[in-house]
Structures are given as structure tokens and as C-alpha cells.
Amino acid sequence: MRALFLLGITFFVSATGSAHDTWVETNTTSVPSGQAVYVDLKLGNHGNHHRDFKLASKIALTHVTLHTVGPDGKAHDLKPALVDTGYAPKEGYWTAKAVTPEPGLYVVAHTLNTLHLTTRAIKSAKTYYYVAPTSAGSSSSVEGFDKPLGHEIELVPLTDPLVLAGPGKPLDVKLLFKGKPLAEATISFIPRGQALTEEFDARFERKTDSNGVASFTPESGNRYLAVVHHAAPDEKGEGYDRTAYSATLTFLVPEVALTVGK
């Protein structure tokens, strides 16, 4: 009976794998030059109606990529540095230490392309942090956050997700699917500690316009996870009869917005 139970759990995890979202977080959004940033790679079950910030299992690394992309455009592979924080195979999440001495804007980029039963799952995830030239940090908006990375599906911030974030300040994002804007897609902006209601939650969800743009204005400080899903039932191939795309963007909204100067 125990063997059958474990088999059933394994099947359940595999069968719902395409409904799980991956995302990346950092322990901070700004550090002085020479300080380390810790990058977390997490997995949660947001693809169904239980849309929240909770962990659900832990992603296998076989088909995973994880990089930091610096202000010079060069990518640094973080996958060899990943450490397992869980006691059991499906507990916890992955974390890596990133030392980025050069000042400027950094993006943490993750992709996944794998099969779950008969579904091909293609995912991307991003978050940003800033390395300041001095310990005083930065009070000015930085450039480069709105540059796409070329993922098959990607959420691109159009407003600075670091310096210009704050309660009452809108964050505009653009959804790109194979390099082109995707309209009429639902983007969920999930605050940590908050579960969205089933169907469309007008408090935290927005539809993209004809240019693939959606705008969300947070009411309070928190860490937010922007999530979007796109089904492509006509994309079939060897071993799969449909393709499921998803993208995430993690950003931290401070309790008080910064006063920005140029």
C-alpha cells in the first residue's frame, strides 16, 4: 500500500508539473559594490486556482538554466553554485551566492523547457537588483530594465521595478510571446501572504492591451510575483500534444517610495 501511495504521489506531481510556476528572488534589491547577493530559485503551484506565493515541491535541475546578466550584457551561470535548502528531495528550494563587483543593473534570468506527461512546458522567470558604486546606494533610476532577454515568453518591466517602485506607484509590464506583444492575456500580481480568488481577481489581475501592456498599482509594500500563462494547444511534437508557456517577474515594493533624483 505504501508503494502504491508513493506511486500515486509521484504521478500527481508529474501530472500537475505544467501547472507549477518557477520564480526567482533575491535577498535584496540593492547592494554596495563587492557585496554578495543571494539568488533563490523556487517552485509553486499557481497554474491552477490556488494562486498564492506558497512553495510546492522543488524543481529538478536537469532542464533548468539560471544566470545573472550584468550591465555589460554578459551572462554568468549560477547553476553550478546552487545549494539545496531542503531536508527532503521535494522540500525547500535552491539558492546560490552571486558576487557581482561591477556597479550597475543586474537581471536574474531563469528558463525551463521540459516535458510533463504529454505537455511541453516552457517557462521563464526574472528579477532585478542593483549594485551601487558606493555604500550609499543609488537614488536615481537606472537604465536597462526594459531590455528583453529573448525568452520565448517574457515579462518586461516598462517602469523601473527597483527605484521607482512604491505604494500608489504604477508598475507597467509588457508581455512578449516569441518576441511579439501578446494581447488579452491575464497577468496575476500576487503579493506574498495573499491568495487570489478563483477566476479573475480584479484586485490583483490585469489584462494586457493590444500592445501587450498591463499596469498594476500596489496599495502597500510587499514582495510581488507577477505570473502569466499562455496555452498553445496547436504546438505539438514528438512526445507531447500541446505546449504550455508561463513567465514570472518578481519585484519588491518598499513600504515608502523613494525620492528619486537624477
TORFI-412644 format. One line per field, with one value per residue: x, y, z of N, C-alpha, C, O in turn; residue in one letter. Coordinates in steps of 0.02 Angstrom, whole numbers. Each point is the difference from the previous one (the first is absolute). Layout:
N
npx = c(X  ...)
npy = c(Y  ...)
npz = c(Z  ...)
capx = c(X  ...)
capy = c(Y  ...)
capz = c(Z  ...)
cpx = c(X  ...)
cpy = c(Y  ...)
cpz = c(Z  ...)
opx = c(X  ...)
opy = c(Y  ...)
opz = c(Z  ...)
r = c(A  ...)
***
This chain:
262
npx = c(41  70  10  -81  15  77  -39  -62  58  45  -71  -18  79  3  -69  39  58  -67  -40  84  -4  47  60  6  74  -33  106  38  -30  33  75  44  46  -20  -91  -3  -5  -85  55  -99  28  -77  -39  -53  -66  66  61  19  -80  69  -73  92  8  -98  60  61  15  39  25  -56  93  -58  -104  60  -66  112  -65  111  -81  106  48  65  -82  81  8  -67  75  -112  -16  84  -46  -50  -65  34  -94  -9  -90  -99  -4  -80  89  -71  104  -19  101  -12  102  -56  88  -53  100  -26  54  -86  -38  -59  35  -88  84  -112  65  -96  72  -110  40  -101  57  -107  46  -24  81  -70  102  -69  111  -72  109  -44  96  -2  63  -16  -11  -103  72  46  67  -95  39  83  -76  -35  103  -83  -42  22  92  -51  -58  -103  -32  5  35  -57  41  -61  84  -103  -34  46  49  74  53  -17  68  -104  -1  -73  78  -39  -53  78  -91  103  -102  91  -51  80  13  -81  -22  3  -61  -45  93  -18  -11  59  -71  77  -91  100  -13  32  -97  51  -60  -86  37  -88  112  -108  -15  -23  -105  84  -70  39  72  -53  8  -101  -63  80  -104  103  -103  111  -57  46  44  70  -5  50  -101  84  -113  75  -110  70  -111  64  -110  13  17  8  -6  106  -86  -15  -73  84  -43  75  -66  110  -67  111  -70  109  -87  90  -93  62  50  111  -86  58  74  -75  102  -14)
npy = c(-60  -51  -111  -65  -22  -77  -107  -36  -32  -104  -85  -22  -53  -112  -64  -4  -89  -60  -69  -70  53  32  -16  105  -48  103  -26  11  99  -8  3  -4  91  -84  67  -61  -59  21  -79  54  -107  69  -62  41  -11  37  -91  -35  -66  -88  84  -63  27  -55  -23  -16  -50  -85  107  -60  -45  -94  22  -23  91  9  88  17  77  -16  67  -82  -18  31  -91  15  -73  6  -19  40  100  -49  68  -104  53  -58  -5  46  -108  -40  -27  71  34  44  -38  108  -45  95  -45  85  -41  -64  98  12  25  -34  -63  -5  -61  2  -92  1  -86  3  -102  34  -92  32  17  61  -33  84  -18  77  21  70  27  76  20  51  8  5  97  29  21  81  -67  -56  98  -59  61  -106  3  2  77  96  -28  9  -78  40  41  -110  -20  93  -16  69  -4  37  -63  100  -94  68  46  -42  -79  -38  7  -70  -76  72  -99  59  -59  -40  -9  -56  17  -56  40  -78  104  -5  -12  89  58  -105  108  -92  72  -81  38  44  -112  14  -22  -37  92  -61  -77  58  -3  30  -75  -106  24  -41  77  -92  87  85  69  -45  90  -12  31  7  9  -9  -82  -96  41  -13  -102  49  -50  41  -4  -60  2  -80  9  -93  25  107  42  -33  -86  3  -71  56  7  15  102  -32  87  14  76  2  49  -16  19  67  -34  85  -13  8  56  -60  47  7  -45  98)
npz = c(0  73  -15  46  110  31  -6  87  91  1  21  110  59  -11  61  107  -35  -68  80  -16  99  -96  94  -39  70  29  27  -105  43  107  -84  103  -46  -72  -10  94  -95  70  -57  -2  20  -45  86  -91  89  -84  -22  107  39  -7  -15  -2  109  -11  93  -93  98  -60  -24  -77  43  13  35  92  -11  10  -25  -1  7  -34  77  43  77  71  -67  89  -39  1  -109  -62  -25  -89  61  23  -34  -95  67  -26  -32  67  62  53  25  -103  31  -25  9  23  -54  50  -31  -88  7  70  -103  90  -86  68  -43  -12  -13  -59  -8  21  27  -38  30  11  101  -91  69  -25  43  43  11  50  -3  72  -54  101  -92  112  -55  34  83  -63  -60  -20  -38  -47  -55  12  -45  -77  70  -56  58  -99  56  -19  100  21  105  -31  105  -64  76  28  88  17  -39  -50  -86  -103  41  -21  113  -48  24  -76  5  -54  -30  -24  -45  39  -99  54  105  14  -36  112  -94  54  21  33  28  25  48  -14  55  19  -10  -106  53  -93  -24  37  -73  -37  11  14  81  -31  -28  -63  -43  -50  3  -49  88  22  -24  80  31  47  45  10  49  -34  95  -87  47  -88  1  -64  -1  -59  -25  -34  -18  6  6  -34  102  -107  73  -35  -11  -95  86  69  -25  77  -30  19  49  21  73  17  67  7  53  -39  100  -10  -44  -77  71  -83  7  -46)
capx = c(-41  45  29  -51  -10  56  -8  -53  27  45  -41  -33  49  16  -59  -14  62  -6  -39  43  40  64  18  64  0  64  -9  0  -5  57  58  60  45  41  -41  -34  -72  -22  -53  -40  -41  -55  -54  -64  -57  -44  -33  -70  -35  31  51  29  73  24  43  -29  53  63  11  60  45  24  -16  -2  55  -3  55  -5  22  25  -9  37  -36  27  -36  40  -38  -6  -23  49  5  -62  2  -66  -18  -49  23  -23  7  -51  -9  44  12  71  28  68  33  24  44  -1  36  -8  -62  -50  -61  7  -61  4  -41  -8  -44  -12  -33  -2  -63  -39  -45  -6  2  65  -4  52  -7  53  -8  49  -3  53  32  46  63  16  72  21  -44  -58  -54  -18  -65  -20  -21  53  -23  11  -50  -51  30  -19  54  -11  -33  -58  -52  40  -29  50  -24  7  19  54  -28  42  1  -63  -55  -26  -73  -31  38  -16  52  -22  38  -18  5  23  -3  43  24  -53  -48  -56  -58  -54  26  -10  59  -16  50  -15  40  17  -47  -68  -23  -50  -61  -7  -18  37  1  11  46  70  10  -11  4  45  -34  21  73  27  18  -46  24  -24  20  -5  -25  44  64  1  31  -53  16  -42  -3  -44  0  -25  -7  7  -21  19  72  9  63  14  -8  -47  -55  -14  53  -23  51  -12  54  -8  43  -3  23  -11  -27  14  -57  0  35  58  2  49  33  41)
capy = c(60  58  7  28  69  39  3  48  66  15  14  64  53  3  21  70  37  55  52  31  57  13  71  15  55  17  20  73  31  44  -13  35  -39  -48  -41  -56  -5  -70  -12  -59  -29  -31  -32  4  -27  56  -10  -15  55  16  47  30  4  -57  -49  -65  -43  32  -14  -37  47  -28  42  68  48  54  45  72  38  62  60  -7  -47  -67  -45  -41  -60  -12  -68  -40  24  -11  -40  -24  21  -47  -61  -56  16  45  56  57  32  7  67  9  63  35  57  42  60  57  37  2  -40  -71  -38  -72  -30  -72  -31  -72  -30  -70  -34  -27  -45  16  73  34  59  49  50  48  37  54  52  48  34  53  5  71  13  15  -28  44  -24  41  32  17  -56  -27  -19  -68  -47  -13  -35  -72  -49  -46  -62  -14  41  42  61  53  61  63  49  -25  -41  7  67  37  -38  23  -1  53  12  -54  -38  -22  -56  -20  -71  -19  -71  -10  65  45  13  -46  36  -36  -50  18  1  1  33  -34  22  -53  -5  10  -48  29  -37  -37  38  63  40  68  36  -15  -25  48  -25  38  35  -20  3  -47  37  1  44  -19  48  -31  44  -3  -33  -73  -33  -18  -48  7  -66  -5  -65  1  -68  -6  -69  -21  -13  -71  -28  -68  -9  47  20  71  36  48  51  43  46  35  57  15  67  19  67  25  28  71  11  42  63  -13  58  -15)
capz = c(0  2  -66  -43  20  -26  -72  -13  12  -55  -59  11  -10  -71  -38  11  -6  -47  32  49  -24  29  4  32  48  32  70  2  -66  -10  43  -20  -41  36  45  -33  -3  1  -49  14  -53  37  -38  34  -38  -16  -64  10  33  65  -22  59  0  39  -33  -15  -24  -18  -70  -20  -34  -63  -58  26  -6  49  -13  9  -58  27  -42  -63  -42  6  45  46  17  71  14  39  68  37  61  20  68  28  33  -42  -71  -26  46  -6  -65  -16  9  -24  17  -59  14  -60  22  -44  12  -52  6  -15  -4  12  -52  5  -49  5  -58  18  -13  55  -33  -71  -7  1  43  -12  53  11  62  7  51  -10  56  -20  36  3  1  68  52  8  -42  -57  4  -68  -40  -42  -66  -21  27  -51  -57  0  -2  -56  19  -43  31  44  27  -2  32  -37  50  42  55  60  30  -7  29  64  3  -39  -62  -47  -34  -67  -27  -68  -11  -66  -17  -59  -21  -19  54  5  27  33  47  70  43  71  42  63  57  48  55  -25  -50  -44  -6  -62  -60  -7  62  -23  45  -14  -68  -54  -68  -44  -54  -67  -2  48  60  56  53  67  51  66  53  58  -11  5  -57  -46  -53  -59  -33  -58  -34  -68  -28  -72  -14  -68  -2  16  -23  23  72  31  -43  11  33  50  15  58  16  64  15  71  17  70  9  68  36  -17  -64  3  -36  -52  -31  -59)
cpx = c(44  30  -51  -12  55  -5  -53  24  45  -39  -34  47  17  -58  -15  61  -7  -41  40  38  67  10  67  -8  72  -14  -2  -7  59  55  58  44  44  -38  -35  -76  -18  -62  -36  -40  -55  -53  -64  -56  -50  -40  -72  -34  29  58  25  76  31  43  -38  54  63  18  63  41  20  -10  -2  61  -10  62  -12  27  18  -11  39  -33  25  -37  49  -43  1  -17  51  4  -62  9  -72  -14  -47  32  -17  3  -50  -13  47  5  75  23  72  26  29  42  8  33  -12  -66  -47  -59  14  -70  16  -49  0  -46  -6  -37  1  -68  -31  -55  -4  -1  72  -8  61  -11  58  -15  56  -11  62  32  53  62  22  75  27  -49  -61  -59  -16  -69  -26  -20  57  -30  11  -53  -52  28  -20  61  -8  -29  -61  -62  34  -42  55  -27  12  14  50  -28  39  -10  -68  -60  -22  -76  -29  36  -13  63  -29  46  -26  11  20  -4  35  18  -53  -49  -58  -58  -49  25  -10  66  -23  58  -13  44  15  -50  -72  -16  -54  -62  -1  -26  42  -6  19  47  72  13  -18  5  48  -40  28  75  33  16  -56  30  -32  27  -7  -24  45  66  -4  45  -56  28  -49  4  -47  7  -29  1  6  -17  21  74  12  66  9  -5  -46  -52  -24  59  -30  57  -18  61  -15  49  -9  26  -21  -23  15  -62  -8  39  59  -11  57  27  42  71)
cpy = c(63  13  31  73  45  6  51  72  21  19  68  58  7  29  74  44  59  57  36  58  1  76  7  61  16  24  76  26  46  -16  45  -45  -44  -44  -55  8  -74  -8  -65  -20  -42  -27  3  -22  55  -11  -19  59  17  47  39  -1  -61  -47  -65  -43  40  -22  -43  44  -22  47  74  40  55  43  68  32  69  59  -3  -50  -71  -41  -41  -57  -11  -72  -42  21  -13  -48  -18  20  -50  -60  -62  22  51  59  57  28  3  71  1  68  31  60  40  67  62  36  -2  -45  -72  -31  -73  -32  -76  -24  -74  -23  -75  -30  -23  -43  18  75  24  65  45  58  49  38  52  38  44  21  48  -2  73  10  16  -30  43  -23  49  31  20  -63  -22  -23  -74  -49  -19  -34  -74  -45  -50  -66  -10  34  39  60  52  61  61  59  -33  -40  5  68  33  -37  31  -3  60  16  -58  -33  -25  -56  -15  -74  -13  -75  -10  67  51  11  -49  35  -49  -58  25  -4  7  31  -23  28  -60  2  8  -52  33  -44  -37  45  64  41  71  40  -7  -25  53  -36  44  33  -23  2  -48  30  -5  43  -21  50  -33  50  1  -34  -75  -26  -27  -49  10  -65  4  -69  8  -71  1  -72  -25  -14  -71  -25  -70  -4  48  22  71  32  52  47  36  43  33  58  17  70  17  73  23  29  74  9  47  66  -5  65  -22  29)
cpz = c(0  -68  -48  15  -28  -75  -19  10  -57  -63  7  -13  -73  -40  8  -11  -46  30  55  -32  35  4  35  46  19  71  7  -71  -15  49  -22  -43  43  48  -40  3  -1  -44  17  -61  32  -48  40  -46  -14  -64  7  35  68  -13  60  -6  34  -42  -12  -32  -15  -70  -10  -47  -71  -59  19  -23  51  -9  32  -64  24  -47  -65  -48  3  53  42  25  76  17  38  73  42  58  19  72  34  33  -42  -73  -26  46  -16  -70  -11  12  -22  21  -64  23  -63  17  -43  14  -60  13  -20  -3  14  -48  7  -56  14  -62  10  -18  66  -30  -74  -12  1  39  -13  48  -1  64  4  65  -9  66  -26  44  -3  3  69  49  10  -41  -55  11  -69  -37  -46  -66  -12  25  -52  -62  2  -5  -57  19  -45  26  55  23  5  36  -43  46  47  59  65  33  -1  28  67  0  -38  -64  -48  -27  -66  -24  -69  -8  -73  -9  -66  -32  -17  58  -3  36  33  43  71  37  72  38  72  56  46  58  -21  -53  -42  -2  -67  -55  -2  64  -20  44  -24  -71  -52  -67  -41  -56  -67  -10  49  67  52  55  66  50  69  52  60  -19  9  -56  -45  -53  -57  -40  -60  -31  -70  -28  -75  -20  -69  -7  25  -28  27  76  33  -50  12  35  48  17  64  12  67  4  74  14  72  3  71  32  -16  -64  10  -35  -50  -28  -58  10)
opx = c(-16  8  18  -12  -14  17  8  -18  -2  18  -5  -18  5  9  -24  -3  29  3  -24  17  5  -24  24  -38  44  -55  -18  12  8  -13  2  -4  27  27  -13  -27  33  -50  33  -29  14  -3  -1  9  -51  -45  -39  26  -21  58  -33  26  59  -10  -44  14  7  -4  51  -27  36  46  -30  55  -57  56  -57  49  -43  -27  -15  25  -29  -19  51  -54  53  1  -19  24  -2  33  -44  38  -15  55  40  4  18  -48  53  -47  39  -39  35  -38  38  -25  28  -34  8  -52  22  -5  33  -44  48  -60  53  -49  42  -49  52  -46  35  -49  50  -22  40  -41  57  -52  56  -58  56  -55  46  -33  22  -5  16  36  60  -54  -47  -56  39  -46  -50  27  39  -61  43  -1  -31  -33  17  52  45  3  -27  -42  41  -35  51  -51  54  22  -2  -35  -20  -29  -20  -57  40  -30  23  -23  14  50  -49  61  -58  53  -35  22  -24  1  17  -9  -25  6  2  -34  5  32  -37  57  -41  61  -41  -13  -45  39  -46  3  40  -28  59  -55  58  26  40  56  -46  34  0  -50  36  27  61  37  -60  61  -60  60  -56  18  -3  5  -35  20  -46  58  -60  54  -54  54  -44  52  -27  45  2  22  1  29  -47  39  -12  12  -50  44  -47  54  -59  56  -58  52  -56  52  -50  35  -24  -48  -56  57  -3  -39  58  -37  24  42)
opy = c(49  57  43  40  54  53  38  44  57  47  38  49  56  41  32  60  53  56  48  -2  -15  37  -46  46  -42  22  25  -36  23  -8  20  -62  21  -50  7  31  -40  34  -52  43  -49  18  -18  -3  5  39  8  56  49  -21  45  -13  2  -7  -18  6  57  -59  11  39  36  9  41  -27  18  -24  19  -24  36  -8  38  -11  -44  27  -23  12  -7  -20  -36  -39  17  -51  42  -17  8  -21  -46  60  40  37  -11  -5  -19  47  -50  48  -32  45  -24  46  56  -32  -7  -30  -13  17  -27  15  -31  34  -30  32  -32  36  -25  26  -8  22  -19  41  -22  32  -17  5  -13  3  -19  -2  -4  -5  27  -42  -7  -22  -21  22  46  -34  35  -54  41  -11  -31  -57  -53  -1  -34  19  -39  -48  48  23  -28  31  -12  27  7  53  -60  28  -30  5  33  22  30  -5  56  43  -57  33  -38  5  12  -26  21  -38  23  8  58  -45  -17  20  -60  -51  60  -53  46  -22  29  -7  -44  53  -3  -11  31  -61  14  54  -2  18  15  51  47  -22  40  -51  61  -28  -50  -31  2  -30  3  3  -11  16  -9  59  46  -33  -24  38  -34  5  -16  -24  30  -29  41  -32  44  -41  -61  -26  -12  31  -30  32  -6  5  21  -35  35  -22  8  -18  12  0  14  19  -25  45  -31  18  26  -23  47  5  -5  46  -57  -8)
opz = c(-34  -21  -41  -45  -26  -28  -48  -39  -24  -35  -49  -33  -25  -44  -47  12  13  -26  29  -59  60  -43  32  -15  -6  15  53  -49  -57  60  -58  5  51  24  -60  45  -34  10  7  -34  35  -58  59  -61  33  -15  -48  -5  31  2  25  -55  18  -60  39  -59  22  -17  32  -39  -34  -40  -37  -4  16  9  13  -29  26  -55  -47  -55  -32  52  -26  29  30  59  46  42  59  -6  -3  45  59  -18  -4  -15  -43  -11  -31  -40  44  -10  3  4  -36  34  -50  22  25  3  -57  54  -51  38  -27  1  8  -16  34  -21  -6  -20  44  -27  -36  -53  43  -17  7  -2  -20  21  -21  27  -37  52  -57  61  -53  28  12  -20  34  12  -13  22  -5  11  -24  -5  31  -24  5  -52  49  -28  -14  -39  -28  -39  38  -39  33  -21  -30  -23  11  42  50  54  48  -8  36  -53  7  -38  16  -13  0  5  -17  18  -47  44  -52  -61  -14  41  -53  58  -11  7  13  2  17  -7  35  -3  9  28  42  -46  27  11  -44  12  17  20  -14  -20  5  -15  9  -7  8  -24  -4  -45  9  39  -17  7  5  -1  23  -2  41  -52  45  -44  24  -20  7  -15  4  0  -12  -2  -33  -10  -11  -52  60  -45  27  36  60  -60  -28  26  -18  21  17  -19  16  -33  21  -27  25  -24  48  -34  -1  -5  40  -47  19  -15  -1  -44)
r = c(M  R  A  L  F  L  L  G  I  T  F  F  V  S  A  T  G  S  A  H  D  T  W  V  E  T  N  T  T  S  V  P  S  G  Q  A  V  Y  V  D  L  K  L  G  N  H  G  N  H  H  R  D  F  K  L  A  S  K  I  A  L  T  H  V  T  L  H  T  V  G  P  D  G  K  A  H  D  L  K  P  A  L  V  D  T  G  Y  A  P  K  E  G  Y  W  T  A  K  A  V  T  P  E  P  G  L  Y  V  V  A  H  T  L  N  T  L  H  L  T  T  R  A  I  K  S  A  K  T  Y  Y  Y  V  A  P  T  S  A  G  S  S  S  S  V  E  G  F  D  K  P  L  G  H  E  I  E  L  V  P  L  T  D  P  L  V  L  A  G  P  G  K  P  L  D  V  K  L  L  F  K  G  K  P  L  A  E  A  T  I  S  F  I  P  R  G  Q  A  L  T  E  E  F  D  A  R  F  E  R  K  T  D  S  N  G  V  A  S  F  T  P  E  S  G  N  R  Y  L  A  V  V  H  H  A  A  P  D  E  K  G  E  G  Y  D  R  T  A  Y  S  A  T  L  T  F  L  V  P  E  V  A  L  T  V  G  K)
***
